[in-house]
């Protein structure tokens, strides 16, 4: 039997964006839940912003983070529903190099156990852009906790097998993303 190499935990640089027309930094419990989850897992919060639900503001903020060599993960909460102002998927999806279809699918499957058929109104999405993984979640604090605790935390941990996103992310101070293998087996 060959030696099995276990990856070590690698702290990642995370930016958190709250999209809301009504919340303030003080009342942003969803963004705070994501900050607390990321810090609790050992990651570094390098930026946190709250903006109104505006397609062009969202694209500007997230595009800057995608271009920033330090930002490896973007967590977005809010604007994924069906009201007139909910436009996060429309704003962010065009920025993706690749969609992570499984995130939205799995999020809705897990959410079904918590909120029943109301989960069909969640337009949670994720994708990769320039070595940055981006997760877009509903504005509900419980939805953010569900997404973080049941999906994202493992996908941002290099020790999670057979697959995680860590090896696909840009390395601050390195020339390109993907310099470390993702840890995915043949199915990844």
C-alpha positions in Angstrom: 0.0 0.0 0.0 1.3 3.5 -0.9 1.6 6.4 1.3 -1.5 8.6 1.6 -0.7 12.3 1.8 -3.1 14.3 3.8 -3.3 18.0 2.8 -2.9 20.6 5.4 -5.4 23.3 6.1 -4.7 26.5 4.1 -6.3 29.7 5.3 -7.9 31.6 2.4 -8.5 35.3 1.8 -12.3 36.0 1.8 -14.3 39.0 0.8 -18.0 39.3 1.9 -20.6 41.3 0.0 -24.1 42.0 1.3 -26.6 43.1 -1.3 -29.5 44.9 0.4 -31.6 48.1 0.0 -32.5 48.1 3.7 -29.7 46.7 5.9 -26.8 48.5 7.5 -23.5 47.1 8.7 -25.1 47.0 12.2 -28.2 45.1 11.0 -26.4 42.8 8.5 -26.8 39.5 10.4 -26.4 37.4 7.2 -23.1 39.0 6.2 -21.9 38.7 9.8 -22.9 35.0 9.8 -20.6 34.5 6.8 -17.8 36.5 8.4 -18.1 34.5 11.6 -18.2 31.2 9.7 -15.1 32.0 7.6 -13.1 33.3 10.6 -14.2 30.4 12.7 -12.9 28.0 10.0 -9.5 29.8 10.0 -9.9 32.0 7.0 -9.0 35.7 6.7 -11.7 38.3 6.0 -9.9 40.9 3.8 -12.9 42.9 2.8 -16.5 43.4 3.7 -18.9 45.6 1.8 -22.6 46.3 1.9 -24.3 47.9 -1.2 -27.8 48.4 -2.5 -29.3 45.9 -5.0 -27.8 47.4 -8.2 -26.5 45.3 -11.0 -23.6 47.7 -11.9 -22.5 48.3 -8.3 -22.4 44.5 -7.7 -20.4 44.0 -10.9 -18.0 46.8 -10.0 -17.3 45.4 -6.5 -17.1 41.8 -7.5 -15.0 42.5 -10.6 -12.5 44.4 -8.5 -12.2 41.4 -6.1 -11.9 39.0 -9.0 -9.0 41.1 -10.4 -7.4 41.5 -6.9 -4.6 39.0 -6.6 -5.3 38.7 -2.8 -9.0 37.8 -3.0 -9.5 34.0 -3.3 -13.1 33.6 -2.2 -16.2 35.9 -2.5 -19.3 35.3 -0.4 -22.4 37.2 -1.5 -25.6 37.3 0.4 -28.8 38.9 -0.8 -30.6 39.6 -4.1 -31.2 36.0 -5.1 -35.0 36.0 -4.8 -37.7 37.1 -7.2 -38.7 40.6 -6.1 -38.3 43.4 -8.6 -34.9 44.5 -7.1 -33.4 41.0 -6.7 -30.7 40.9 -9.4 -27.6 39.2 -7.9 -27.6 36.2 -10.3 -28.1 38.5 -13.3 -25.2 40.8 -12.1 -22.7 38.1 -11.1 -23.2 35.2 -13.5 -21.7 37.0 -16.5 -18.5 37.4 -14.6 -18.0 33.6 -14.2 -15.4 31.8 -16.3 -17.2 28.5 -15.2 -20.5 27.9 -13.4 -20.6 25.6 -10.3 -24.0 24.2 -11.0 -23.8 21.7 -8.2 -23.8 24.5 -5.5 -27.3 25.8 -6.3 -28.6 22.3 -6.8 -27.2 21.0 -3.5 -28.2 24.2 -1.6 -31.8 23.8 -2.7 -31.8 20.1 -1.9 -30.5 20.8 1.6 -32.9 23.8 2.0 -35.8 21.6 1.1 -35.3 19.7 4.4 -35.5 23.1 6.2 -38.1 25.2 4.4 -39.9 22.7 2.1 -40.9 23.8 -1.4 -40.2 27.5 -0.7 -36.6 26.5 -1.7 -37.7 26.7 -5.4 -37.6 30.5 -5.0 -33.9 30.4 -4.2 -31.6 31.4 -7.1 -28.4 30.6 -5.2 -25.5 30.2 -7.7 -21.7 29.8 -7.7 -18.9 30.1 -10.1 -15.2 30.5 -10.7 -13.5 33.6 -12.2 -9.8 34.3 -12.5 -8.9 31.8 -9.7 -11.6 33.2 -7.4 -14.6 31.1 -6.2 -17.8 33.1 -5.8 -20.9 31.9 -3.9 -24.2 33.8 -4.1 -26.7 33.0 -1.4 -30.1 34.3 -0.2 -30.2 37.2 2.2 -31.7 35.1 5.0 -29.3 34.5 7.9 -30.4 30.9 8.2 -29.8 30.3 4.5 -26.3 31.7 4.8 -25.6 29.5 7.8 -27.0 26.5 5.8 -24.8 27.2 2.8 -21.7 27.8 4.9 -22.0 24.9 7.3 -23.3 22.3 4.9 -21.5 23.1 1.7 -19.0 25.9 1.6 -16.9 25.2 4.7 -15.8 21.8 3.3 -15.2 23.1 -0.2 -12.8 25.7 1.2 -10.8 23.1 3.1 -7.8 21.5 1.3 -8.3 18.4 3.6 -11.8 17.7 2.2 -11.7 14.7 -0.2 -12.1 13.8 -2.9 -12.7 17.4 -4.1 -12.4 20.9 -2.9 -11.8 24.3 -4.5 -8.6 25.2 -2.8 -6.2 24.0 -5.5 -8.2 25.9 -8.1 -7.8 29.3 -6.5 -5.2 31.9 -7.2 -2.3 32.0 -4.8 -1.5 35.5 -3.4 2.1 36.2 -4.5 2.1 33.5 -7.2 1.8 34.0 -10.9 -1.3 31.9 -11.6 -4.2 30.0 -10.2 -4.3 26.3 -10.0 -0.6 25.8 -9.0 -1.7 23.2 -6.4 -3.8 20.2 -7.3 -7.5 20.5 -6.3 -7.6 17.1 -4.5 -10.2 15.8 -6.9 -10.2 12.2 -7.9 -11.1 10.9 -11.3 -14.7 12.0 -11.0 -13.6 15.6 -10.2 
